[in-house]
Amino acid sequence: MQVQSQSVLEWLTQESGKLAGQLWGIPAIVLLVGTGIYLTLRLRFVQFRGFKHSIQLLSGKYDKPSDPGEVTHFQALSAALSATIGTGNIAGVATAIALGGPGAVLWMWVTALVGMASKYTSCTLALKFRRFHADGSVSGGPMYTLARGLNMPRLGALFAVFALIASFGIGNMVQANSVADGLGYIFPSVRENKLIVGIVIAVMVGLVILGGIKRIAKLASRIVPFMAVTYCGAALLVLFLNVSEIPAAFATIFNHALNPAAAGGGAIGAAIQYGVARGVFSNEAGLGSAPMAHAAARTTEPVREGLVAMMGPFIDTIVICTMTALVIVVMGAWGAARPEHLEGAALSAYAFEKALGQSGGWVVGFGLTLFAYSTIISWSYYGDRSAEFLFGERAVLPYRIIYTVLVAVGAYIPLQLVWNFADIANILMAAPNLISLVLLAGLVKRLTDDYFDRAPGSSPAVSTKD
C-alpha cells in the first residue's frame, strides 16, 4: 500500500512539474515582467519618485484614526509582508539557486523592481474599489476591482477561485512543508514525524485566524519586525565574517545570469524561469493577493496605500532574499559543492551552519518557523475574502476549517509536489489581476498625478468610500 502511495505521489510530482514548467514558460515571464515594465513607464517610475514619501507614510505621519478602514498603514503592510516574508525568502531563494544557478537571483531582483509598480497599482485600485460592510469591516482586492471597476464580475469570480486555490498552496501547504523540512535538518527525528509538526502548526493557526484581519494584523505587526531583524542580523553576521567574498558573490550572480559561457548551455533560461517564478512567489507582485490586506487600511487616499504597499517587494526581495542568496553563494553552497539531497530550506540552513556552526542552522530553522507561521495566518485572510466574495459570509468559517486541516497535510507530502502546486496556482491567479492592472492603468495614473500635484496630507479629490 505504501509503495503504491509513493508511486502515485511520484507521478503527481512529475506531471505537475511538467504543467508548472509550461505555465511558467516565456509567455508567463513576459506577462508578469512586461506588465511591471509597462506600469513603471506609464506611472513615470513611481517606485523611485515615491520611495521617500512611502517611508513617511509608514512612520504614521499621515495616519488619521477617523479615516474609514480597519488597520493602520503599518499594520496593513505588516499583514501583507507576513504573507510574503516566509519560505520564499529562505526556501524559495535556495530552490531557485539549486535549480537555476546563482544567476536566478538577478531575475528575482528584476521581478521585484518592476513588481513594485505592479504592487502599487493593484493596491491603489484595491482602495479605490473596496467595499464597506454594515459592521465597518472591509473587503477589497482584484475581484472587487474587476467587478466594480471594470464591470467584469465573472472575471472577478475567476480570480477569487484561483486565489482560493492558491491560498491552499502558496499560503498554506508550501509553508507547512518548508517548516517541517527546515526543522528536519536541525532535528533528524522530525523527518519521520512531519505530520505531527503539521498538526501542531495547524492548531496554532486556528487559534488566530478566527479573529479576522484585526487580530491577524495585530499579531503580524509584532512578529514581522522581530523575525526580520533576527534573520537579517544573522545573515549580516555571516556576510561580515566573509566580507571579502561579497564582491565575488555579486560577480558570480551577474556572470551566471548574463554570460552563457559561465552558466552553461540552457542554464540562463533556467535562471530566468526559476528566478522570476521564485521572485513572484517571494514578493507576490502581480498575483493580486496583497491588495486584499491593504484594502483594509484606514485612509481616504488610494495612492497613499499604494505607496505603502510597493515597499513590500523592496523589503521582501531586494533586502531579505538578497541576504539569503549572498550567504548561499558566499559559503559555496551551490553547484557541485551543494550536497545532492539538499534544496529548499535545508540548503539555506546548511549554508548558515557552514558559517556559524550549529547555531546558524537553528537560526534558519526557527526563523523559518516564525516566517511560515505568519504567512499561513495572513494567507488565510486572502482565502476567506475570496470565499466571501464567491459564496457569501457563510462560507468563511468552513473555509477556515478546511484551511487549518490542510496545514497538517502540507507538512507531510513531498516538497517538489508542493512547490509545483503553488507555481500552477500562482500563475492562474495572476492572469485576471494583470488584466485589471493594464486596463485601469490610466485611472491609476490620474489618481497618482492628482495626489502628487497636491501637498501630501491635503484633502483628497476622490473619495474611496461609497
N, C-alpha and C positions, 0 to 999 in steps of 0.2 A: 504493500500500500504506500509506504514511504517512498519507494523507488518511483512508483507511478506518479506520485505527487511532485517529486523533484523533476521528472521529465516534463510534466505539464508546465511547471514554472520556468524551466529552461526554454520550452517552446514559446511561451508568452514573452519571455525576456528577449528572445531572438526576433520574433515578429514585431513586437512593439518597438524594438530598436530600429528595425527597417523603416517602420512608419515614421518614427521620430526623425530619422535621418532625412527622409523625403520631405517632411513638413518643414524641417529646419534647413532646407537647401537654399540656393541662391535667391529664389523669389522671396522667401520669408525675410532673409537678411536685407535685401533691397527694400522691402516694405517697411521694416522697422527702422533701419538706419536712414533710409531715404526720407521717411516721414519726419524723423528728427531733424535732418538737414533742412528740409523744406520749411519746417516751423522755425528753425533757428534763423533762417534768412528772412522769412516773412515777418517775424517779430523783431527783427533787427538785433539779433544776438542778445535777447532778453536775459539769458542766463549769466551774461557777463555784466551788462549795464545795470541789472537789478540786484547783483550779488550783495553789495554793501547794505542796501535797504532791507533785504531779506533777513540779514543778521539783526538789524534794528527791530524788525517785527518780532523776531524770536525772543528778543530781550524783554518783550512785554510792553514796550514803549507806547504802542498804539492800541493795547487791549482796552476794551470797554465792557464791563460786566453786563451792561444794559443791552448790548447788541444781541440779536437773535442767534441762537445756536446752543450747543451743549457743552463744548470744551474750549479751552484757550488755544491760541496758535501753537504754543509749545506742546501742549498735550496732544493736539491733533497730529503734529509732526512725530511726536514720540510714539503714538499708536501706529502710525504708518511705518516709522523706522523699525519698530519692534516686529513688524511683519516682514521687513526686508533684511534687517541685520540678523542673520541666522546662519543656517547651513550654507547659504550661498557664499558667505564671507570666509568660511573655513573649509567646508567640504566642496563647495562649488568651484572655488579657485583651484583647489588641489586636483579635482577631477578634470578641469579644463587644461591644466598643465600636464597631467598624466596622459591625457588622450590627444591634446592638441599641441603640446610643447609649450615652452615659455612664451612663444610669440602670441599665444592666445590672450595674454594679459594686455597687450596693446589694444586688441579689439574690444576687450572689456572696457578700457578707458574711452575708446571712441563711442561705444554704446552709451556710456554714462554721460559724456559731454553733450552729445546731441539729445540724449534722453532727458536731460534737464529741461529742454524746451518742450518735449512731449509731456513731461510731468506737469510743467507749468500750465500748459494749455488744457490738459484734461482736468486738472483740479480747479482752474478758474471756471471752466464750464460746469463743473460739479456744483460749485457755489451758486452760479447763475441759475441753474435749473433744479436745485434741490427742492424737496417737498417737506413742508412742516405739518406735523400731525397735531391733533387737538390737544394732546398732553404736552406739547412743546418739543417732543423728540423730532429728529430729523432723519430723512432718508435721501440719499443722493448717490451719484455715480453715473457711469456711462449709460446705464439702462434708462435713467431719467433724462439724461442729455439727449439720447436718441429719441425717446418717446415725446418729450416736451419741447426740445429744441429743434428737432428735425421732423417731428410728426411721423416717426418710424417706430411705432410701438412693437411691431413684430421683430424688428432687428434688435430693439432693446431687450425683448424677451429672449432672443437668441444669445445675446451677451450674458444675460443673467443665468441662462442654462449652463453656458461654458464656465462662467465664474463659479457657479455652484459645484460643478465637477472639479474645476481647478482647485477649489478650496480643500478638497479631499486629498489632492496630490501635493502641489507646491506648498500649501499651508499646513498640511497635516502629516501624511504618511512619510514624505521626504524628511521632515523634521524629526519625527519619532525614530525613523530608521537610522539617521545620522547620529542621534544621541546614543543609541544602542551600539553603533559602530565605534564611535569615539570612546565611550566608556569601556567597550570591549577591548580596546587597545590597552587601556590602563589596568583594567581588571579582567583578566582572561576568562574568569568564571562567568562573566556577563554574556559572553558569546554563546553560551549554552542556555542562557535564561533571558533571551531578548524579550520574550512575551511578558515576563514578569516586569521588566523595565517599562514596557509599553503600558501595562495596566496601572502602574504607579503614576506615570505621567498623565494617563487618561483621567485618573481620579483628581489630580491636582488641577487639570484643565477645567473639568466640570465644575469645580468649586468657584471658579472665577467667571466663566462665560455666562452664567445665569444672570449676572448683574448688568449685562449690556455694555454699551460704549463708555459710559461714565466710569464704571469700575475698571474696564479694560484700560482706558486712557490714564486713569489714576495710577494703576499698577505699572503701566508702561513708562510713565514719566519718572518713575523711581528706578525701575530696573535698567532701562536703556542707557542712561548716563553712566551708571555704575559698571555695567558689563562692558560698555565700550571703552571706558577709561582703563579698566583692569586688563582687558585683552590687548588693547593698543599699547599699554605700558609694558607688557611682557614682550610684545613684538619689537617695540623700540629698544628694549634692553638687548635683545638678540642682535639687532642691527647696529647698536652702539658697540657691542663687543666685536662686531665684524665690519666696522665702518669702512675699512679699506677695500672690502669686496663689493660695496654697493655700486660704484660706477661700472664695474664689470658685469654686475647683475642687470643693470639697465641696458647695457650694450648687448647682452645676451637676448634680452626680451625684444629689442628692436631688430637685431640681426635675424632672429628666428621668425619674426613677423614679416619682414620685408625682403630677406635675402634667400632666394630659392636654393642656392648652393649650401648655405648653412643649415637650412631647415630640412633639406632632403625632398625627394620627389613627392608631391602631393601634400606635404606637411603644411604648407602655407594655407591651403584650402581647409585643412583640419583645424588649423589655428583660428581661422576666421569663423568657421562653423561653431566650434566649441567656445571661442571667446565671446561671440555675440550671444549664443544660447545661454551661457552661464552668466554673462553680464546682465542680460534681461532677467534671468532668474534671480540674480542678486538684488538689483535695484527696482525691478518690476516696471521700469519706464516703458510706456506704450501698452502695457497689459490692461490698465484700467482698474486695478484693484485699489491703489492708494486713494483715488478720489472718493471712495466710499467712506474712508475715515476722515479725510479733510473736509468733506461736506458738512460735518457736524461742528465745525469751528464757529466760534462766536465772532461774527464780523458782518458788516454790511457791504464790504468791498470784495468782490470776487478776486480781483487782481492780487490783493494782499495775501490771500491764502494760496494763490498760485505761486507767488514768490517764496512763501514759506515752504511749499511742497517741493519746489525744484531743488532745495538743499538736500533732499533725500538721496538722489543718485550721487551727489558730490560726497556726502559723508559716507555713504554705504560703499561705493565702488572706488572712487578716486582716493579716499583715505584708507578705509579699513581693508578692502580687498587688496590694495596695493601692498599693505604691510604683510599680509599673509603671503602674497606672491613673492615678495622680496626675501622673506625668511626661507621659503622653499628653495628659491634659486640660489641664494647666498650659501645655504647649507648643502647645496648639491644634491638635494633630494628629488631629482628628476632624471629622465632619460635612463641610461644604462645603470646609473647609480641608485635608481629607485628600486627598493625591494619589490619584486614582481607581484606579490599578493596585496600590496598596499595601494589604496586610492581613496579619494574622498577624505573624510575627517581623520581617518587613521594616518594618512600620508602627512597631513598638517601636524598631527601630534608627533609623528616620527621626526619631522624637521625641527620642531621646537625642542624635542627631547635631545636631539643631537647637540643643540646649542646650550641648553640649560639643565640637562640631566633629567631625572625623573620628574622634577617639578615642572619642566616645560610641558611634558605630556599631560600632567594634571591640569595646568592652565587651560590647555585646549579642551580636554575632556569636560571639565566643569564649566568652562566658558561656553562651550557648545551647548551644554545642558540648559543654561540660562537663556542663551540666544534662541534656541529652538523652542523652549517653553513659551517665551514671549511671542514668538512668531505664530505658534499654534493658537494661542489665545486671540491675537489680533485677527488672524485669518478666519476665525470662527465668526467674527462680526461681518466680514465681507460675505461669507456664505449665507449668514442669516438675513442680511439685507437683500441678497439675491432671491432667497426663498420667499421673503416677504413680498417682493415685487411680483414674483410669479404666482404665488398661491395665497397671499394674504398673511395677516399676523398669526393665524392659527398654525401655520407651517413652521414657525420659528422654533418652538420647543422640540418637536420631533426631529428637526434638522440638527439641533444641538446634541440630542441624544445619539443620533447616528454618527455625528462628527466625533464625539467623545469615544465611541466604541472603535472607530477606525484608527484612532491613535495607537491602540494596542496592536491592531492588525499591521499597521505600517512598520512598527518596530521589528516585526518578525520576518516579513518577506524580503527577498533578495534586493540588494542595493541598486543594481543596474536596472532592474524591472521598475523600481520606484522612480528613478530618475527619468526613464523613458516615458512613463505615465505622466510625470509632471511636465516634460517637454511638449508632449502632444496637447495636453490641456492648455498650456500657456499660449501656444500659437493660435489655437482655435479661439481662445478668449481675446487675443489681441486684435484679430481682424475687424470685428464690429467697432471696437473702440477707435482704431486708427481711421476708419471711415468717418466717424464723427469729428475727429480732430481735423482732418483735411477739409471737410465740408463747412466747418464752423470756424476755420482759421481767421476768416475775415471779421467775424464778430469779436473774437479774442483780440485781434489787432486794434479794433475800435475801443474796446474796453481798456486795453493797455495804454493806448495813446491818450485816452481821456484821463486815466489815473496819473500818468506821469506829467501831463500838462498841468495838473492841479498840484498844489503843495500837499505832500503826504500828510494825511490826518484831517484833510478838509472833508466837508460833507460830500457823500457820493452823488454822482449824477444819475446813477442807475440803481434802483432798489433791487435787492435779492430776495425779498420776502413777499409772497403773494398769498 
